Amino acid sequence: MQRILIVLLLAILLLPAPHMGKPEVVRSGTLLVTARALPLSSIDPDLTHVGALTYLGGWQLESDNPGFGGISALLVSPVGDILGLSDSGILMGFRIAPGEGRGHPFIAPLPIRAQDRYRPWWAWDSESLTHDPATGRYWVGFELQQAICRYSPGFARVEACRTWPEIFAWPKTGSIESLARLPDGRFLAIGEMGMTADGHHDSLLFAGDPAEKDTPDPIHLRYTAPRGYRPTDAVALDDRHLLVLNRRLTMEQLFTGVIAIVDLPEKLEPGTELKARTLARLAPPLLADNFEGLAVSHEHGRPVIWIISDDNHEFFQRTLLLKFGMN
């Protein structure tokens, strides 16, 4: 019975709605984060491989700042600075080792346009984040508002926001969990619970900036997740490959995660199937929690995969940051 209650509570917490665990007001300031190293497996501390990935490190992150946590999207800079975005519109920049990276640890709310200041704090259900390193601009997907907004370098201001009827067709409780910018400048949004008639996850491919009013209508693709899982984040690995993070919640194992890869065809046409191929599955006794954020960096010319979990600001969940290399 206790396990059933936990599953029901977690299912409720996954809905994009206000709950008492989220902080109402977060002020900008310095963020102090502690990182406790963890083995990949609770029964085999020497385990370093899972599926096609090599475990390079994992940490449980904690902070006394009440705004820390709830991280739903992730970016990692070439020099190791980590940027998390919570599902309450809160940015968190930090490091996991002294001297790593160049930025200063901080916490700050996303900037808001003047016309949006009437919205309640819980309406900023930011679930996805992507970045253009050439211009320094960022894009954020908001689930409750079903909008995509573009921000200037350093998140100094909101540059543009747009809603799309194709996204409004998705349930607000499972909308823009995944937003990826492809190397050629196109964008891909995957609906967590927005489904096609044949049971695939509806995916929208934008020819240009999805926050701009002049961008043409997207074409519909179909994402096939690992069986029983739903996509929670995506990032382009290169021109021909997309990484997708997938999540499942069951009474038996609670949260489990799958890191998958999609081989992108040379030409993406309406109706193209994006089929996930599992790289690694994270389930007990391996580290597992509510994984929602996915990022890629490079070390010594090789890709490094990062994932982070959303603790929903609850005492019985954790913020886990895991780092993997590709075999």
LUMMIKE-943331 format. One line per 2 residues: their letters; for each residue x, y, z of C-alpha. Coordinates in Angstrom, 3 decimals, always signed. Example, Ala and Ser with C-alpha at 12.3 -4.5 7.8 and 13.67 -1.06 7.14 Angstrom:
<rs>
AS = +12.300 -4.500 +7.800 ~ +13.670 -1.060 +7.140
</rs>
This chain:
<rs>
MQ = +0.000 +0.000 +0.000 ~ +2.848 +2.413 +0.840
RI = +4.410 +1.849 -2.575 ~ +1.074 +2.476 -4.299
LI = +0.701 +5.765 -2.411 ~ +4.216 +6.829 -3.412
VL = +3.501 +6.122 -7.078 ~ +0.228 +8.071 -6.909
LL = +1.958 +11.009 -5.235 ~ +4.757 +11.045 -7.791
AI = +2.258 +10.887 -10.644 ~ +0.485 +13.941 -9.226
LL = +3.787 +15.795 -8.843 ~ +4.577 +15.211 -12.518
LP = +1.559 +17.288 -13.532 ~ +2.470 +20.888 -14.438
AP = +0.498 +22.495 -11.619 ~ +1.441 +24.378 -8.454
HM = +2.240 +22.385 -5.353 ~ +3.549 +23.314 -1.942
GK = +7.056 +22.009 -2.584 ~ +7.890 +24.666 -5.177
PE = +9.242 +28.007 -3.929 ~ +6.993 +30.949 -4.794
VV = +9.719 +33.606 -4.958 ~ +13.369 +33.095 -5.867
RS = +15.765 +36.028 -5.710 ~ +18.899 +36.340 -7.803
GT = +22.114 +35.597 -5.985 ~ +25.046 +33.266 -5.475
LL = +24.233 +29.562 -5.381 ~ +26.226 +27.180 -3.198
VT = +25.856 +23.544 -4.236 ~ +27.424 +20.479 -2.638
AR = +28.100 +17.417 -4.790 ~ +28.432 +13.975 -3.187
AL = +29.983 +11.366 -5.484 ~ +27.984 +8.164 -5.958
PL = +28.742 +4.740 -7.447 ~ +26.622 +3.706 -10.417
SS = +25.367 +0.569 -8.662 ~ +24.286 +0.131 -5.056
ID = +25.453 -3.500 -5.051 ~ +28.586 -3.271 -7.215
PD = +30.593 -0.111 -6.446 ~ +33.131 -0.994 -9.147
LT = +30.610 -1.105 -11.999 ~ +31.609 +1.363 -14.728
HV = +29.559 +0.279 -17.746 ~ +25.852 +0.220 -18.515
GA = +24.684 -0.747 -21.975 ~ +26.737 +1.130 -24.559
LT = +27.860 +3.820 -22.100 ~ +30.776 +4.209 -19.692
YL = +30.031 +5.734 -16.299 ~ +32.319 +8.725 -15.786
GG = +30.831 +9.983 -12.530 ~ +27.671 +10.737 -10.648
WQ = +26.732 +13.131 -7.871 ~ +23.850 +13.873 -5.563
LE = +23.455 +17.648 -5.572 ~ +22.159 +19.611 -2.593
SD = +21.869 +23.245 -1.583 ~ +20.510 +25.223 +1.341
NP = +18.955 +27.653 -1.127 ~ +15.206 +26.843 -1.145
GF = +15.033 +27.638 -4.854 ~ +17.441 +24.859 -5.804
GG = +15.974 +21.723 -7.365 ~ +13.145 +20.813 -9.674
IS = +15.582 +20.795 -12.599 ~ +13.903 +19.827 -15.860
AL = +16.457 +20.931 -18.472 ~ +20.238 +20.996 -18.669
LV = +23.146 +22.517 -20.585 ~ +26.876 +21.919 -20.058
SP = +29.409 +24.364 -21.522 ~ +32.638 +23.301 -23.267
VG = +34.579 +24.250 -20.113 ~ +32.298 +22.372 -17.716
DI = +29.912 +25.053 -16.446 ~ +26.542 +23.479 -15.706
LG = +23.276 +25.298 -16.293 ~ +20.026 +23.855 -15.009
LS = +16.518 +25.181 -15.554 ~ +13.736 +24.285 -13.142
DS = +10.083 +23.741 -13.968 ~ +9.370 +27.031 -12.168
GI = +11.407 +29.223 -14.521 ~ +14.524 +29.294 -12.324
LM = +18.058 +29.224 -13.750 ~ +20.814 +27.563 -11.719
GF = +24.467 +27.798 -12.716 ~ +27.022 +25.766 -10.772
RI = +30.074 +23.520 -10.889 ~ +30.735 +20.081 -9.501
AP = +34.413 +20.569 -8.689 ~ +36.425 +23.558 -7.401
GE = +38.188 +25.405 -10.177 ~ +36.148 +23.762 -12.939
GR = +34.553 +26.075 -15.492 ~ +34.662 +29.852 -15.767
GH = +31.301 +31.099 -14.559 ~ +30.192 +32.071 -11.082
PF = +27.586 +29.857 -9.371 ~ +24.239 +31.655 -9.399
IA = +20.486 +31.302 -9.125 ~ +18.044 +33.645 -10.879
PL = +14.539 +33.655 -12.339 ~ +14.102 +33.840 -16.088
PI = +13.453 +37.381 -17.349 ~ +9.804 +38.110 -18.111
RA = +8.221 +40.404 -20.680 ~ +6.178 +43.300 -19.306
QD = +2.963 +41.852 -20.725 ~ +3.544 +38.574 -18.876
RY = +3.989 +39.980 -15.376 ~ +0.373 +39.210 -14.488
RP = +0.990 +35.469 -14.756 ~ +1.271 +33.600 -11.423
WW = +4.671 +32.192 -10.446 ~ +3.582 +28.586 -11.049
AW = +2.624 +29.318 -14.673 ~ +6.290 +29.368 -15.697
DS = +6.468 +25.629 -16.224 ~ +9.729 +25.610 -18.183
ES = +10.481 +22.050 -19.260 ~ +12.973 +22.277 -22.130
LT = +16.027 +24.315 -23.052 ~ +18.347 +24.572 -26.040
HD = +21.173 +26.875 -27.095 ~ +22.960 +28.232 -30.158
PA = +26.669 +28.530 -29.283 ~ +27.322 +30.746 -32.321
TG = +24.934 +33.527 -31.245 ~ +24.722 +32.776 -27.513
RY = +20.916 +32.749 -27.657 ~ +18.698 +30.344 -25.727
WV = +15.248 +28.852 -26.352 ~ +12.884 +27.605 -23.617
GF = +9.758 +25.490 -23.990 ~ +6.913 +26.210 -21.529
EL = +4.474 +23.387 -20.972 ~ +1.486 +25.131 -19.382
QQ = +1.668 +28.074 -21.751 ~ +2.591 +25.764 -24.643
AI = +4.927 +28.470 -25.904 ~ +8.535 +28.684 -27.038
CR = +10.537 +31.776 -26.083 ~ +13.949 +33.000 -27.238
YS = +16.365 +34.780 -24.890 ~ +19.347 +36.994 -25.607
PG = +22.894 +35.944 -24.613 ~ +23.261 +35.610 -20.871
FA = +19.458 +35.533 -20.527 ~ +19.532 +39.315 -20.379
RV = +16.048 +39.669 -21.875 ~ +13.223 +37.915 -23.706
EA = +13.588 +38.499 -27.435 ~ +10.511 +36.695 -28.778
CR = +7.801 +34.193 -27.852 ~ +5.386 +32.234 -29.989
TW = +2.646 +29.671 -29.541 ~ +1.728 +27.146 -32.224
PE = -1.624 +25.418 -32.903 ~ +0.303 +22.174 -33.438
IF = +1.574 +22.406 -29.839 ~ -1.815 +23.491 -28.479
AW = -3.087 +20.138 -29.756 ~ -0.858 +18.413 -27.195
PK = -2.052 +17.936 -23.595 ~ -0.820 +20.700 -21.277
TG = +0.191 +17.963 -18.857 ~ +2.616 +16.440 -21.355
SI = +3.711 +18.997 -23.900 ~ +7.128 +20.510 -24.751
ES = +9.320 +18.312 -22.564 ~ +11.886 +18.084 -25.374
LA = +13.244 +20.884 -27.548 ~ +16.448 +20.406 -29.549
RL = +18.284 +22.700 -31.928 ~ +19.853 +20.773 -34.802
PD = +23.292 +21.811 -36.100 ~ +21.780 +23.167 -39.344
GR = +19.529 +25.611 -37.444 ~ +16.298 +23.619 -37.490
FL = +14.456 +22.847 -34.244 ~ +12.723 +19.679 -33.106
AI = +10.033 +19.543 -30.406 ~ +8.758 +16.182 -29.145
GE = +5.437 +15.882 -27.327 ~ +5.684 +13.863 -24.140
MG = +1.992 +12.929 -24.306 ~ +1.019 +14.424 -27.651
MT = +0.393 +11.276 -29.669 ~ -0.261 +10.500 -33.323
AD = -3.186 +8.357 -34.426 ~ -0.913 +5.323 -34.771
GH = +0.512 +5.635 -31.243 ~ +3.771 +7.502 -31.821
HD = +4.868 +10.691 -30.078 ~ +3.997 +13.650 -32.266
SL = +7.170 +15.582 -33.122 ~ +7.426 +18.962 -34.817
LF = +10.313 +19.917 -37.070 ~ +10.702 +23.693 -37.513
AG = +12.650 +24.979 -40.512 ~ +13.835 +27.944 -38.433
DP = +13.462 +29.734 -35.120 ~ +10.207 +28.522 -33.465
AE = +9.921 +31.785 -31.497 ~ +9.834 +33.941 -34.646
KD = +6.517 +34.961 -36.231 ~ +7.847 +34.484 -39.780
TP = +8.907 +30.852 -39.314 ~ +6.771 +28.559 -41.506
DP = +4.514 +25.872 -40.091 ~ +6.400 +22.821 -38.820
IH = +6.141 +19.372 -40.343 ~ +5.003 +16.412 -38.252
LR = +7.375 +13.536 -37.517 ~ +6.758 +10.467 -35.331
YT = +9.001 +9.510 -32.394 ~ +8.967 +5.867 -31.279
AP = +10.132 +5.652 -27.655 ~ +11.402 +2.510 -25.926
RG = +8.365 +0.461 -24.948 ~ +6.585 +1.841 -21.881
YR = +8.656 +5.056 -21.779 ~ +7.954 +8.692 -22.602
PT = +10.494 +11.277 -23.839 ~ +11.587 +13.951 -21.347
DA = +14.448 +15.664 -23.208 ~ +16.403 +15.573 -26.456
VA = +19.658 +16.991 -27.807 ~ +21.433 +16.745 -31.153
LD = +24.585 +14.655 -30.943 ~ +25.646 +15.645 -34.474
DR = +24.105 +16.179 -37.928 ~ +22.785 +12.630 -38.150
HL = +22.067 +11.584 -34.573 ~ +19.647 +12.686 -31.874
LV = +19.908 +11.665 -28.228 ~ +16.630 +11.282 -26.320
LN = +16.094 +10.822 -22.581 ~ +13.073 +8.706 -21.679
RR = +11.255 +8.124 -18.380 ~ +8.913 +5.530 -16.895
LT = +7.126 +5.318 -13.531 ~ +5.921 +1.944 -12.232
ME = +4.936 +0.545 -8.852 ~ +7.626 -2.118 -9.074
QL = +10.677 +0.057 -9.718 ~ +9.332 +3.618 -9.362
FT = +11.340 +5.837 -11.746 ~ +13.549 +4.297 -14.416
GV = +15.259 +5.982 -17.343 ~ +16.500 +5.131 -20.816
IA = +19.118 +7.051 -22.780 ~ +18.404 +6.392 -26.451
IV = +19.773 +7.444 -29.822 ~ +17.921 +8.140 -33.055
DL = +19.610 +7.757 -36.443 ~ +18.323 +10.716 -38.459
PE = +17.724 +10.085 -42.154 ~ +19.394 +12.427 -44.620
KL = +16.005 +13.893 -45.496 ~ +13.289 +14.440 -42.890
EP = +9.871 +14.375 -44.538 ~ +6.361 +14.584 -43.037
GT = +5.553 +11.364 -41.220 ~ +9.186 +10.218 -40.891
EL = +9.606 +7.804 -37.973 ~ +12.276 +8.644 -35.421
KA = +12.948 +5.284 -33.824 ~ +14.803 +5.166 -30.525
RT = +17.641 +2.710 -30.080 ~ +18.508 +2.107 -26.419
LA = +22.037 +3.003 -25.325 ~ +21.550 +2.447 -21.591
RL = +18.751 +1.716 -19.141 ~ +18.945 +3.071 -15.589
AP = +16.925 +1.057 -13.091 ~ +17.602 -0.264 -9.550
PL = +20.141 -1.307 -8.367 ~ +21.640 +1.333 -10.679
LA = +21.111 +5.018 -9.953 ~ +17.587 +5.921 -10.943
DN = +15.223 +8.820 -10.320 ~ +13.014 +11.253 -12.216
FE = +15.488 +11.991 -15.033 ~ +14.315 +14.974 -17.082
GL = +17.394 +16.882 -18.299 ~ +19.871 +15.808 -20.995
AV = +22.992 +17.552 -22.306 ~ +26.059 +16.793 -24.415
SH = +29.561 +18.205 -24.039 ~ +32.904 +17.119 -25.475
EH = +36.120 +16.095 -23.772 ~ +39.274 +15.272 -25.740
GR = +37.200 +15.306 -28.918 ~ +34.698 +12.708 -27.689
PV = +31.048 +13.283 -26.735 ~ +30.047 +13.194 -23.077
IW = +26.410 +12.635 -22.074 ~ +24.964 +14.283 -18.966
II = +21.571 +13.660 -17.382 ~ +19.920 +15.232 -14.341
SD = +16.853 +14.370 -12.274 ~ +13.989 +16.580 -11.126
DN = +13.453 +16.117 -7.380 ~ +10.103 +17.974 -7.423
HE = +11.361 +19.778 -4.294 ~ +10.387 +16.672 -2.292
FF = +12.421 +15.128 +0.522 ~ +12.060 +11.581 -0.816
QR = +13.564 +12.408 -4.241 ~ +17.074 +13.448 -5.236
TL = +18.811 +15.740 -7.688 ~ +21.186 +13.336 -9.408
LL = +23.707 +14.475 -12.019 ~ +25.246 +11.612 -14.029
KF = +28.010 +11.694 -16.615 ~ +28.627 +9.065 -19.309
GM = +30.996 +8.467 -22.188 ~ +30.032 +6.629 -25.348
N = +31.813 +3.314 -25.905
</rs>
